[in-house]
């Protein structure tokens, strides 16, 4: 039974463009700085909002250490110029961290315990590698066979999903190809312009002859991942990287990326107080657990669960942002649930656009809400599989 | 006047072609800042892009011209338009542009004003006249000019021919020679300014003679290669495969130079590019670089050009077994007599190619070289033969062979009718009766025996490359067993050398070494482990030594480098199996005996580490498995750049157990930051589990087999000198062995689990087998100090016990036994 006392509205949603890791345009940009940038971007979109009225800043991050450690949410909000009274917390549900942050923010408001919260996510995979700077496995994983899968890398789980759900190499490559084509078309037609807050990159390099520091400045406003030179032939030539004679390649997996996103969530009272117009409404969110060795099927459990929870049917959804961790698991989810391919990732997905782990959820909420509005559609979903065997799904309504 | 202590702070190479770039690479191998000049690319935003591209290519070339790929960054790419001014600071400038006199002349005019006051300028020409080139330089520069002829690939080929022009200042050449010998590690031969100098002149004539006789006797290319390769002490690539490697266009060019410049040569008629060779060059089949030449690799098959059938055929020819038996005869006198007496065309062919080569060398010696030693060494160092022509002639019986050559000249069988020069018979009647003697080698100009160079640099070569006929006595014996010999050179440093094949280590070597350490502790100031020829040691031989140790001809420099060309993984594995020749012990199920041997091995390693006198390993060539472990346990290693060091046991399903894992774990703990050795151990694990073999002493430092303080030297003939100096320095510094570490932090159970985390993904991805997983897990277990709470403190004995236990456990598995047996039998890895 819902304890909801009020609705949670999304007033602003912004993101950085997504850079390729570890050698892309943001390779030297700190994830806390990227978070500062998106916090400032959503603040700018909420003219009239008293920053002191912000009840909390919740940021998702999948590897919260080093440059994105020591509670990056609090660090970034202070650096962003928000007042001391605004608290901040960093949360981690791996790839669903950013979406989880939005859900947490919405739930605090829905319970009536808060009115204004910024939900966000940030991740630099260039600076903090996939499993963190220090990998230290628990010996217990290797004592019982049933626990070994906790140690599995994501790639192996994708191979297992491809096998069990019979997703062939060609289908995966074709799916990847579509992702790139859709993303390129979206960039060309300016679909991402509303959500992207262009990022000014500044690098300081030594001139070893003059002994001067050269400052190189540029502004990044476009996602770096989509490749115009991708074709099925080239994709077919790639070797499987996670298994000998496997089907999962660098071409049909999500890209490692750097990026950040932020979403301003408010109650109706706050909207009224600060005279702001919402772009969307949060409807519901859930997570579900699955076996770690086939973590990619997480959405198969999460999607029906959340739909049941919010009383909507799959067909009611106009737009589904399904995080393309791997083409193999995306196709398993699509086929198993009978999702409409046209509605899934109409602007491309993580295979082309990249997947900055903990930031992805917040980034894709921005994509979804702006997209639904531009295309005059109503219900949408952001969903993803999560490492060690989970699925997450959030439902939104565009206003 | 050039200072005798000629130091090269900076060098420049002009021309970024194959040779120029590789010479630059070898200069940075020697830690010399180097500029690489090439023509500018006006279209590029970086006019030095062509040189930069050549430097980039060096990283991918095989065999590797750079001792460490990262050293490429120390070669500065420059161009003739912008950077000539930088030449002023270069102490040595080597020109290596295309072989065109007009281009070279233009370049010399352009650079001359920029050369520093004392800069030595030298040309790497292989065919042009040094005196003619000198004319393009201002007179005041000519005394600092000479030819400096490197051989391809310059890192690996020992020879440099140094060719003075008429105005060259001898003191300049002496200074340059000293530099090239010590700092670039080369064998320098002073050559005369005659076409193609010494090595190419003789080497290419030899190829022409082989082509001539092969045609006459109707022998196919692949058969000729079988006859003229390792069976007669030449590289395995023999004649025609060498031609493919060198490039058929290059070979044709060299032959062309001989044709154009040697009109009065009695063999001039043979200086012709054969039609078939010309045809190959015309169609772009230039050998290895174009994927097709005299040979062609189709899939895994080797096909060879068949002139009769006018196409490529599968290379299937085999040697006549009688000829093979004949060639394997130990006594060269009997061998040559049999070759000449045989009517078999293969035997007659072999006699003919030797006869004409001897004839040619005798006639031309006075014109092209200072003495017979220089000619022989040039061929050995430049072409990788085990013996030069005069040496072969001498050991085959100078008088008899001379007589046969004379007979063949008289009967018109030889390629030229020119009589042998008189000295050939004169030396036979003189008291020395040989071309190489203890007093020196024959020099036609003085008609006397010329001793080796008296330049001070050669004092560092206690045992230079010796020729047949030159006696060598390795100091005075302290004691000698069947397995080792301990000796000295008249000072306070003791030397121990192994007598086993490939200097492997068995129980007798261990006992001998033990005795040597004890003896050194009693009566000597330091102990150096040095072998009279490479390798340092191919590792442990766990097979009980029942057979008498055999002495084997050391592999030639060329064979060694060819070996490296092959996929290293395979050769590493083979070496690993050989180094652990366990077959017998296994069949007899003598695990207990093996365990005892391992224990002895560990004790010896520890004794090397904690002996009361400094121990120094003088490393050259392979140091594998147990050999590597000795190196790691000495106080110092002095290694030649061409040292190939590795703990390769994992290649055959085992792990290092002579203290190797212990030492690596200890080093990781020493480098631990915040008491956590794991970040280091991750790399160590990969090194051990992947059985990584360092491809140079520099790389051995990166992999942790050598320490930062271990000197790397360039010339293997200076190795003993350098090692003794290090040993003495340690002794003179009041040497005490280190205190035994008693609190080594371990990565423990978390470290093992983290490595297993990597392994389980490889296992699930079918990249490794269950047995690979087991081996990897055992290695992780030992390196991480076993199943302990992370950060626990252990001593060395703790690690040694883990090593022994894991080794025996792996050895007891059927799959490891199958791997060893398979690799020993086939030379290839077994995946099971």
Interface residues (C-beta under 8 A of the other chain):
Chain A: X134 X135 X136 X137 X138 X139 X141 X142 X148 X151 X152 X153 X155 X156 X159 X242 X243 X244 X245 X246
Chain B: X678 X679 X749 X750 X752 X753 X754 X756 X757 X760 X761 X764 X765 X766 X767 X787
